[in-house]
Amino acid sequence: MDLKGKVAIVTGGSLGIGCSIALDLAANGADVAINYRKHADEANAVVAQMEKMGRRGLAVQADVASFADAQRMVDTVREKFGRLDILVNNAGINRDGVVWKLTEAQWDEVLDTNLKGYFNYIRAAALVFKEQGSGKIVNITSINGLRGKFGQSNYSAAKAGIVGLTKAVARELGKFSVNVNAVAPGLIETDMMRDAPQDVKDKALAEIVLGRLGAPEEVAHVVTFLCSDLARHVTGEVIKVDGGQYI
């Protein structure tokens, strides 16, 4: 998958799945900018890894929930790298609780980050992609946005919203040769998951047909494929990377 000459933004690219996506895009030739809100050291470490590959990297402090920050980051990337070809929306948070215990703040924070944050970056990038007549957008959703999950009504609602957002934007940008797709991971072995209680992991493993947790790079490889010319006739799709957990 040849991404040489391409420039990408990956939101939430300093940790977990986002870090793997950023590094995989760079490994396939792209120059990559990532945002961070708090994890400056981790973001700079990811940039250093990309630079060791011979790629250009950039870390930008930006809150995905901020419309202004998203526009500023897109403008900064275009000024620094001269173009923008790929947007991967990945940044997300959890504020779990059964619906009768969720606070308004827990609801708003998750929806502002996990759904509005995606709109913020799509809105900024769409103007660029529309004008140049090309572009790739990949939105990271979740199988829990397709099926719902106990204790995650806010998270599931946001991730379901991403599916609808993906399909609508695919229709709107298709005539400008812009591909818009989503990837829905199941349970992936990130640092956060490794710290989860064993009974939570055991329950999830019982659902997974392949009998193991996914690795972040397995999600990243699918994202890179969707960002490449190999997927130029794929748009409006939601691809599950879950080892059969959704079945």
C-alpha positions as CSV (number, residue, x, y, z in Angstrom):
1,M,0.0,0.0,0.0
2,D,1.8,3.0,-1.3
3,L,1.0,6.3,0.5
4,K,4.1,8.2,-0.6
5,G,3.5,11.9,-1.0
6,K,0.3,11.7,1.0
7,V,-0.3,13.8,4.2
8,A,-2.6,12.5,7.0
9,I,-4.2,13.7,10.2
10,V,-4.9,11.1,12.9
11,T,-6.8,12.4,15.9
12,G,-6.0,10.8,19.2
13,G,-2.8,9.5,17.6
14,S,-0.6,9.6,20.7
15,L,-1.9,6.4,22.3
16,G,-3.5,3.0,21.7
17,I,-5.2,2.4,18.3
18,G,-4.5,5.9,17.1
19,C,-0.8,5.5,17.7
20,S,-0.8,2.3,15.7
21,I,-2.7,3.9,12.9
22,A,-0.3,6.9,12.7
23,L,2.7,4.6,12.6
24,D,1.2,2.3,10.0
25,L,0.4,5.2,7.7
26,A,3.9,6.4,8.1
27,A,5.3,3.0,7.5
28,N,3.5,3.0,4.2
29,G,4.9,6.3,3.2
30,A,2.6,9.0,4.5
31,D,3.6,12.1,6.5
32,V,1.4,12.2,9.5
33,A,0.1,14.9,12.0
34,I,-1.4,13.8,15.3
35,N,-3.3,15.8,17.9
36,Y,-3.0,15.5,21.6
37,R,-4.8,17.2,24.5
38,K,-2.7,16.1,27.5
39,H,-0.2,13.5,26.4
40,A,2.5,15.7,24.9
41,D,5.4,13.4,25.7
42,E,3.6,10.4,24.1
43,A,2.7,12.4,21.1
44,N,6.3,13.6,20.6
45,A,7.5,10.1,21.0
46,V,5.2,9.0,18.2
47,V,6.5,11.8,16.0
48,A,10.1,10.7,16.7
49,Q,9.2,7.1,15.6
50,M,7.8,8.4,12.3
51,E,10.9,10.5,11.7
52,K,13.1,7.4,12.3
53,M,11.2,5.9,9.3
54,G,12.2,8.9,7.2
55,R,8.7,10.4,7.3
56,R,7.7,13.9,8.5
57,G,5.6,14.0,11.7
58,L,3.8,16.7,13.6
59,A,2.2,16.8,17.0
60,V,-0.4,19.6,17.6
61,Q,-2.1,20.4,20.9
62,A,-5.8,20.5,20.0
63,D,-9.0,19.5,21.7
64,V,-11.1,17.5,19.2
65,A,-14.3,18.8,20.9
66,S,-13.3,22.4,19.8
67,F,-14.5,23.4,16.4
68,A,-11.9,26.2,16.3
69,D,-9.1,23.8,17.3
70,A,-10.0,21.4,14.4
71,Q,-9.9,24.2,11.8
72,R,-6.6,25.5,13.3
73,M,-5.0,22.0,13.1
74,V,-6.1,21.5,9.5
75,D,-4.7,24.9,8.6
76,T,-1.5,24.2,10.5
77,V,-0.9,20.8,8.7
78,R,-1.5,22.4,5.3
79,E,0.9,25.2,6.1
80,K,3.6,22.8,7.4
81,F,3.2,20.0,4.8
82,G,1.6,21.8,1.9
83,R,-1.4,19.5,1.5
84,L,-3.9,17.2,3.2
85,D,-5.0,13.9,1.7
86,I,-6.2,11.7,4.6
87,L,-8.2,12.2,7.8
88,V,-8.6,9.5,10.4
89,N,-11.0,10.3,13.2
90,N,-10.0,8.2,16.1
91,A,-10.0,10.3,19.3
92,G,-12.5,9.1,21.9
93,I,-13.2,8.8,25.6
94,N,-15.4,6.6,28.0
95,R,-17.5,7.8,30.8
96,D,-19.4,4.6,31.6
97,G,-22.5,4.2,33.7
98,V,-26.0,2.8,33.5
99,V,-28.4,5.4,32.0
100,W,-30.2,6.1,35.3
101,K,-26.9,7.1,36.9
102,L,-25.3,9.0,34.0
103,T,-24.9,12.7,34.6
104,E,-25.5,15.3,32.0
105,A,-21.8,16.1,32.1
106,Q,-20.9,12.5,31.4
107,W,-23.3,12.4,28.4
108,D,-22.2,15.7,27.0
109,E,-18.5,15.0,27.4
110,V,-18.7,11.7,25.5
111,L,-20.9,13.1,22.7
112,D,-18.8,16.2,22.3
113,T,-15.6,14.3,22.0
114,N,-16.7,11.1,20.3
115,L,-19.2,12.5,17.8
116,K,-19.0,16.3,17.6
117,G,-15.2,15.9,17.5
118,Y,-15.5,13.8,14.3
119,F,-17.8,16.4,12.7
120,N,-15.3,19.2,13.6
121,Y,-12.5,17.6,11.7
122,I,-14.7,16.3,8.8
123,R,-16.1,19.9,8.4
124,A,-12.6,21.4,8.2
125,A,-11.1,18.7,5.9
126,A,-14.2,18.5,3.6
127,L,-13.5,22.0,2.3
128,V,-10.0,20.9,1.3
129,F,-11.0,17.6,-0.2
130,K,-13.9,19.1,-2.1
131,E,-11.7,21.7,-3.7
132,Q,-8.9,19.4,-4.7
133,G,-11.2,16.6,-5.9
134,S,-9.8,13.8,-3.8
135,G,-9.4,12.6,-0.2
136,K,-9.9,9.8,2.2
137,I,-11.8,9.9,5.5
138,V,-11.8,6.9,7.9
139,N,-13.9,7.1,11.1
140,I,-13.2,4.8,14.0
141,T,-16.5,3.6,15.5
142,S,-17.1,0.4,17.5
143,I,-19.2,-2.7,17.4
144,N,-20.9,-1.3,20.4
145,G,-22.2,1.5,18.2
146,L,-23.8,-1.3,16.1
147,R,-25.2,-3.4,18.9
148,G,-25.2,-1.3,22.1
149,K,-23.5,-2.2,25.3
150,F,-24.7,-2.3,28.9
151,G,-23.4,0.7,30.8
152,Q,-22.4,2.6,27.7
153,S,-25.5,4.3,26.4
154,N,-23.5,7.6,25.9
155,Y,-20.6,5.8,24.2
156,S,-22.9,3.5,22.1
157,A,-25.0,6.5,21.0
158,A,-21.9,8.4,19.9
159,K,-20.4,5.5,18.0
160,A,-23.8,4.8,16.3
161,G,-23.9,8.4,15.3
162,I,-20.5,8.0,13.7
163,V,-22.0,5.3,11.4
164,G,-24.8,7.6,10.2
165,L,-22.3,10.5,9.9
166,T,-20.0,8.3,7.7
167,K,-22.8,7.2,5.4
168,A,-24.2,10.7,5.0
169,V,-20.8,12.3,4.3
170,A,-19.9,9.5,1.9
171,R,-23.0,10.5,-0.2
172,E,-22.2,14.2,0.0
173,L,-18.5,13.9,-0.9
174,G,-18.7,11.0,-3.4
175,K,-19.0,13.3,-6.4
176,F,-15.7,14.9,-5.5
177,S,-13.9,11.5,-5.5
178,V,-13.6,11.4,-1.7
179,N,-13.9,8.0,0.0
180,V,-15.5,8.0,3.5
181,N,-15.6,4.8,5.5
182,A,-15.7,3.6,9.1
183,V,-13.9,0.8,11.0
184,A,-15.6,-0.8,13.9
185,P,-13.2,-2.5,16.3
186,G,-14.2,-5.1,18.8
187,L,-12.2,-5.6,22.0
188,I,-8.6,-4.5,21.3
189,E,-5.7,-5.1,23.6
190,T,-4.7,-1.5,24.4
191,D,-3.1,-0.3,27.7
192,M,-6.6,0.6,29.0
193,M,-7.9,-2.9,28.2
194,R,-4.9,-4.6,29.9
195,D,-5.8,-2.8,33.1
196,A,-9.5,-3.9,33.0
197,P,-10.8,-6.5,35.5
198,Q,-10.2,-10.1,34.5
199,D,-13.9,-10.9,34.5
200,V,-14.6,-8.2,32.0
201,K,-11.9,-9.6,29.7
202,D,-13.1,-13.2,30.2
203,K,-16.7,-12.2,29.2
204,A,-15.5,-10.4,26.1
205,L,-13.2,-13.3,25.1
206,A,-16.2,-15.7,25.4
207,E,-17.9,-13.6,22.6
208,I,-14.9,-13.6,20.2
209,V,-15.0,-16.4,17.6
210,L,-11.2,-16.3,17.1
211,G,-10.6,-16.7,20.8
212,R,-8.3,-13.8,21.4
213,L,-8.2,-10.0,21.7
214,G,-7.4,-8.0,18.7
215,A,-4.1,-6.1,18.4
216,P,-4.0,-2.3,17.6
217,E,-2.0,-2.9,14.5
218,E,-4.7,-5.2,13.1
219,V,-7.1,-2.2,13.2
220,A,-4.4,0.0,11.7
221,H,-3.8,-2.3,8.7
222,V,-7.5,-2.0,7.7
223,V,-7.4,1.8,8.1
224,T,-4.3,2.0,5.9
225,F,-6.0,-0.1,3.2
226,L,-9.0,2.2,3.2
227,C,-6.6,5.2,2.9
228,S,-4.9,3.7,-0.1
229,D,-5.8,3.5,-3.8
230,L,-6.5,-0.2,-3.4
231,A,-9.8,0.9,-1.8
232,R,-10.7,3.6,-4.3
233,H,-14.1,2.0,-5.1
234,V,-15.0,1.5,-1.4
235,T,-17.1,4.2,0.3
236,G,-19.9,4.4,2.9
237,E,-18.9,1.1,4.4
238,V,-18.4,0.0,8.0
239,I,-15.8,-2.7,8.4
240,K,-15.7,-4.7,11.6
241,V,-12.4,-5.7,13.0
242,D,-13.5,-7.8,16.0
243,G,-12.5,-11.4,15.5
244,G,-16.2,-12.3,15.1
245,Q,-17.3,-10.7,18.4
246,Y,-20.3,-9.1,16.8
247,I,-21.6,-12.4,15.2
